[in-house]
Every structure is written in C-alpha cells, then in structure tokens.
Amino acid sequence: MMTWSRASRTFLAAMLAVAISAAPAFARRRYLTPTTAEDFQKLLAQLVPEAENYAQAPGDAAPAPSGVMRNVQYTLASAGQLRQALRTKLKDPQAQLYLAYQLLQPLPMAGDDLLLKLRPTLTDMLQRCQYQSMPTWPRATIQLLKQPRKRLPRHLAQLREKRRRAALAQKRTAEQAIVKQNRMANALEKLLKSLLVLMGDEKASQAMLERLSSEVRRRWCTYRYTLEAVRNQAVHMKQDQAKSYYDHILRLAREASGQRHYADPTQPEYRDDGNSSFRSQRLHFAAEALKVVNLLATAARQPAVLLPGEKPPKKKHRRR
C-alpha cells in the first residue's frame, strides 16, 4: 500500500486549496458595461494614446484588437455615449480609424436594437474605409533607383549610392504608409460588414451592396469579404432582405462574367528599382457570387441558378 509523507500531504493540501480559491475567478468573467460619459472617458483615456502610437509607428503592420476592450460589453443604454465616443476627433485619420476599430470590438455580441440605433454611424464609417493605390513615381526617381549601366569614378559612385539609398528610403516609407492605411481600413471594413448584414435593415443592405459594386468595379479582391458576410447570414435573412441581396448580386454576376485580375490592397509587392504594386490574382467573381445567390434563393423565395460551366439537368421522357 502506497504511503504519503507528511511533507507530501502538506504540499498536496496547499495545492488543492490554491486550486479551489482560484476556480471562481476563472469561472466568472467580469465584464465592464460602459453607459455614461465618464465610463467612455476612461476607455478613451487608454485607447487614444494607443491609436496615436499605432499611427506614428513606422512600418506597415495591421492593427490587432486591444486588450482594453477584451472585457467590455455594450447594452442599449450604451448607444448614446458610444456614438459620441466614435465622433472623437483625432489629428491623424489613421488614428481615427484605429479608435473606431477598437470601440466597435464588442458590437458583434450586442443586441439588434443597439445595432439599429448605430446604423447611420456604421454606414457612414464604412464609407470612410477607402483603399489607396500605390503611387507612380517620377521617371527621374526610377532612374536614380536603378544601378548605373556604366562604371562611375569612385567619388561619383559613392555620391550616387548615397542619393539612391535616400530616395529608396523615402519611397519605401511612403509606400508602407499606404499599405498600413489599407490594412487599417480593411480590418475595420471586415468588422463593419459583419455588423451591417446582421441588421436586416434596408439602408444597411443598400450600403453593403453599394460597397460590393464599388469593389467589383475597382477590381479589389475585398469583394470576397462582402460575399462572406452575406453568405454567413443568408439562411437567417427575412425575405425582403434576402431578395434585395439576391437581385443585386445576380445582376453583378451577369455583368462581370469570366475570370479577371483583382488586386489585394493589403498585400504589397515592393520593388527597389521601380514602381511597387499590389499582389493580384485571377478570380472568377461570377462563380463565387452565384454560389451566394443560390444560398439566398430559399430565403428570397427565388429560383436557384446554374453556376458557370454547369449544364441544366436533362429532362426525363416518359415511356408511352
């Protein structure tokens, strides 16, 4: 029979006591529910410096959800002060988007009544999530970035290399700022799309569909996030909302048939000796869109459609 020493029994008892005392802390997660101006001022006091630091930091990093908002939840009583907090003015537009992105983190778990109250604010914010294209640099700058074809005297070669490095640093800093702005806009846009499609509201649906049309027209592959948000809610939509999406997406699919190149404004292809660009790939928007249309068909009470390359089923002839 196994025996335990007094020291072992004492150690096990101490560990058991620690586990029992810690259990309630892990079992109950305490949430902060801000509703007053003072509550939101406390949040802003932490988030505004974060936003400014993010905007001023070099590089092209995408934002991440802040730990400040991890245990925050909203109720209908939060609507007024949350709307006010989202109007906080910061000097840097990128810091402004970062602040909005963090303040909206708890919304996916909020009630529909709160989302509907915030609909005008959210649709307006979606319009502010704009992507920038890579700059086209002057010919003189591109020539300076390229290595000279002829061998230069040592002092001229050193001077030219110094100028080349300075021009490249300036070029890369400007391009990274654009990529960082695009990644910030993309993170906020994904969150907003998932919220707007939940509302079942006509104006929210209109904002989503206008965004989708713009993405297809400008050849941004971010249309995939719009389709994904719609796909995730397709079977839960009411008939009017589903039919609105069904009709619009079906029309876009018929207008944009075939494979085309779509650029990803968050994935740069930096070049040291020429104009940089965004990574692009050949995508079949119509094929992806029609799959979503067929998911919407049941809720919209509309017929399913054939996907590109599919053949209609053969009719069975009855024997006489």
C-alpha positions in Angstrom: 0.0 0.0 0.0 1.3 3.4 -1.0 2.1 5.8 1.9 2.4 9.5 1.8 4.9 11.5 3.9 3.8 14.4 6.0 5.5 16.9 3.6 3.8 15.4 0.6 0.4 15.6 2.3 1.0 19.2 3.3 2.1 20.1 -0.3 -1.0 18.4 -1.9 -3.3 20.1 0.6 -1.8 23.5 -0.2 -2.1 23.0 -4.0 -5.8 21.9 -3.6 -6.5 25.0 -1.5 -5.0 27.2 -4.2 -7.0 25.5 -7.0 -10.2 25.8 -5.1 -9.7 29.5 -4.3 -8.7 30.3 -7.9 -11.7 28.4 -9.5 -14.3 31.1 -9.1 -12.0 33.7 -10.7 -11.7 31.6 -13.8 -15.4 30.5 -13.8 -16.7 34.1 -13.7 -15.5 36.6 -16.3 -16.3 40.1 -15.1 -17.5 42.5 -17.9 -17.5 46.2 -17.9 -20.6 47.8 -19.3 -19.9 51.4 -20.1 -23.1 53.6 -20.3 -22.1 57.1 -19.0 -19.8 59.8 -20.4 -17.4 59.1 -17.5 -17.3 55.4 -18.4 -16.3 56.1 -22.0 -13.8 58.8 -21.0 -12.0 56.1 -19.1 -11.9 53.9 -22.2 -10.8 56.8 -24.4 -8.0 57.7 -21.9 -6.4 54.3 -22.8 -7.4 53.9 -26.4 -6.5 57.4 -27.7 -2.7 57.0 -26.9 -2.8 53.5 -28.4 -4.4 54.9 -31.6 -1.8 57.7 -31.8 1.1 55.3 -31.2 -0.2 53.0 -33.9 -0.5 55.8 -36.4 3.0 57.1 -35.7 4.7 53.8 -35.7 6.9 53.0 -38.8 6.2 50.0 -41.0 3.0 48.6 -42.5 1.6 46.5 -39.6 -2.1 45.7 -39.5 -4.0 46.6 -36.2 -4.9 44.0 -33.6 -7.8 44.1 -31.1 -6.8 46.0 -28.0 -6.7 44.3 -24.6 -8.5 47.3 -23.2 -11.7 46.1 -24.9 -11.4 42.4 -24.0 -13.9 42.5 -21.1 -16.2 45.3 -22.4 -19.8 44.7 -23.4 -22.5 47.1 -24.6 -26.2 47.3 -24.0 -28.9 49.6 -25.4 -28.0 52.1 -22.7 -24.5 52.4 -24.2 -25.8 53.7 -27.6 -25.7 57.5 -27.0 -22.2 57.7 -25.4 -20.8 55.1 -27.8 -21.9 57.2 -30.7 -20.3 60.2 -29.0 -17.1 58.4 -28.5 -17.0 57.4 -32.1 -17.1 61.1 -33.0 -13.9 61.8 -31.1 -11.7 63.9 -33.3 -8.0 62.9 -33.7 -5.5 64.7 -35.9 -4.3 61.6 -37.8 -7.0 59.9 -39.9 -5.3 56.5 -39.3 -5.6 57.0 -35.6 -9.2 57.9 -36.1 -9.9 54.6 -37.8 -7.9 52.7 -35.2 -10.0 54.2 -32.4 -13.3 53.3 -34.2 -12.0 49.7 -34.8 -11.3 49.2 -31.1 -14.6 50.8 -29.9 -16.6 48.6 -32.2 -15.0 45.3 -31.0 -17.8 44.4 -28.5 -20.6 45.0 -31.0 -20.8 41.5 -32.6 -22.1 40.3 -29.2 -24.6 43.2 -28.7 -28.3 43.1 -29.3 -30.0 44.0 -32.6 -31.7 47.1 -31.0 -28.3 48.6 -30.3 -27.0 47.9 -33.8 -30.1 49.5 -35.4 -29.5 52.7 -33.3 -26.0 52.8 -34.5 -26.8 52.1 -38.2 -26.3 55.7 -39.5 -22.9 55.8 -37.7 -21.8 52.5 -39.0 -22.8 53.1 -42.7 -21.0 56.4 -42.6 -18.0 54.7 -41.2 -18.0 52.2 -44.0 -17.7 55.0 -46.5 -14.5 56.2 -44.7 -12.8 52.8 -45.2 -11.2 53.7 -48.6 -8.2 51.9 -50.2 -5.3 53.8 -51.7 -3.4 52.8 -54.8 0.4 52.6 -54.9 2.0 55.8 -56.2 3.5 56.1 -59.6 7.0 57.7 -59.1 8.6 60.3 -61.4 10.9 58.9 -64.1 13.8 60.7 -62.6 13.3 58.9 -59.3 13.0 55.5 -61.0 16.3 56.2 -62.9 18.0 57.1 -59.7 16.9 53.9 -58.0 18.4 51.7 -60.8 22.0 50.7 -60.8 24.1 52.7 -63.4 25.0 50.8 -66.5 28.4 52.4 -66.8 31.1 52.3 -64.2 31.5 55.6 -62.4 34.5 57.2 -60.8 34.7 56.2 -57.1 33.6 59.6 -55.7 30.7 59.8 -58.1 29.6 56.2 -57.4 29.6 56.9 -53.6 27.6 60.1 -54.1 25.1 58.3 -56.4 24.7 55.4 -54.0 24.0 57.8 -51.1 21.3 59.5 -53.2 19.9 56.2 -54.2 19.6 55.0 -50.7 17.9 58.2 -49.6 15.4 58.0 -52.5 14.7 54.4 -51.7 14.1 55.1 -48.0 11.7 57.9 -48.9 9.9 55.8 -51.5 9.5 52.8 -49.1 8.3 55.0 -46.2 5.6 56.5 -48.4 4.5 53.1 -49.8 4.4 51.4 -46.3 2.2 54.3 -45.1 -0.3 53.5 -47.9 -0.2 49.7 -47.1 -0.7 50.4 -43.4 -3.6 52.7 -44.1 -5.2 50.0 -46.3 -4.7 47.3 -43.7 -6.3 49.5 -41.1 -9.3 50.2 -43.4 -9.5 46.5 -44.2 -9.7 45.4 -40.6 -12.4 48.0 -39.8 -14.3 47.2 -43.0 -14.5 43.5 -42.2 -16.0 44.2 -38.8 -18.5 46.7 -40.2 -19.7 44.4 -42.9 -20.3 41.6 -40.4 -22.4 44.1 -38.4 -24.4 45.7 -41.2 -25.5 42.4 -42.7 -26.9 41.4 -39.2 -29.3 44.3 -39.1 -31.8 43.3 -41.6 -32.2 47.0 -42.3 -32.9 48.3 -45.9 -30.4 51.2 -45.6 -27.7 48.9 -44.1 -28.2 46.4 -47.0 -28.0 49.3 -49.5 -24.7 50.4 -48.0 -23.4 46.8 -48.3 -24.5 46.4 -51.9 -23.0 49.8 -52.9 -19.7 48.7 -51.4 -19.8 45.4 -53.3 -20.5 47.2 -56.6 -17.5 49.5 -55.9 -15.2 46.6 -55.1 -16.1 44.8 -58.3 -15.8 47.9 -60.4 -12.4 48.9 -58.9 -11.2 45.2 -59.1 -10.4 44.9 -55.4 -10.5 41.3 -54.2 -12.0 42.6 -50.9 -15.4 41.8 -52.6 -14.8 38.4 -51.0 -15.3 39.7 -47.5 -18.6 41.2 -48.6 -19.8 37.9 -50.1 -18.6 36.1 -47.0 -20.6 38.4 -44.7 -23.7 37.8 -46.8 -23.1 34.1 -47.0 -22.8 33.7 -43.3 -26.3 35.3 -42.8 -28.0 34.1 -46.0 -30.2 31.4 -44.4 -31.2 33.7 -41.5 -32.5 36.6 -43.6 -36.1 37.7 -44.0 -37.5 37.5 -47.5 -37.2 41.2 -48.3 -33.6 41.4 -47.2 -32.6 38.2 -49.0 -34.3 39.2 -52.2 -32.5 42.6 -52.2 -29.2 40.8 -52.0 -30.3 38.1 -54.4 -31.3 40.5 -57.2 -28.3 42.8 -56.8 -25.6 40.1 -56.6 -27.2 38.2 -59.5 -27.0 41.3 -61.7 -23.4 42.0 -60.8 -22.5 38.3 -61.6 -24.0 38.6 -65.0 -22.2 41.9 -65.7 -18.8 40.6 -64.6 -18.6 37.2 -66.2 -15.4 35.3 -66.7 -12.1 35.5 -64.8 -10.4 38.8 -64.2 -7.4 40.1 -62.2 -8.3 41.5 -58.8 -5.8 43.3 -56.6 -5.4 42.9 -52.8 -4.8 46.4 -51.3 -3.3 44.8 -48.2 -0.6 42.7 -49.9 2.2 44.8 -51.4 4.9 43.7 -53.8 7.6 46.2 -53.0 10.2 47.0 -55.7 13.6 48.7 -55.1 14.2 49.8 -58.7 10.7 50.6 -59.9 7.1 51.2 -59.1 5.7 48.9 -56.4 2.3 47.3 -56.8 -0.3 45.1 -55.0 -0.4 41.4 -55.4 -3.2 40.3 -57.8 -4.7 37.1 -58.9 -7.2 35.8 -61.4 -10.6 35.3 -59.8 -14.0 34.3 -61.0 -16.3 36.8 -59.3 -19.4 35.4 -61.1 -18.8 31.8 -59.9 -18.3 32.9 -56.3 -21.2 35.3 -56.4 -23.7 32.8 -57.8 -22.9 30.4 -55.0 -24.1 33.1 -52.6 -27.1 33.8 -54.8 -28.1 30.1 -54.5 -27.8 30.3 -50.7 -30.1 33.3 -50.7 -32.6 31.7 -53.1 -34.5 29.8 -50.4 -35.0 32.8 -48.1 -35.7 35.1 -51.0 -38.2 32.5 -52.5 -36.4 32.8 -55.8 -35.1 30.1 -58.1 -31.6 28.8 -57.9 -29.3 29.5 -60.9 -26.7 27.5 -62.8 -23.1 28.0 -61.9 -20.6 28.7 -64.7 -19.8 25.5 -66.5 -22.9 23.7 -65.2 -25.4 22.1 -67.6 -29.1 22.1 -67.0 -30.4 18.7 -65.9 -31.7 16.5 -68.7 -35.5 16.1 -68.9 -36.7 12.6 -68.4 -39.0 11.4 -71.1 -41.9 9.3 -70.1 -42.4 6.0 -71.9 -45.6 5.6 -73.7 
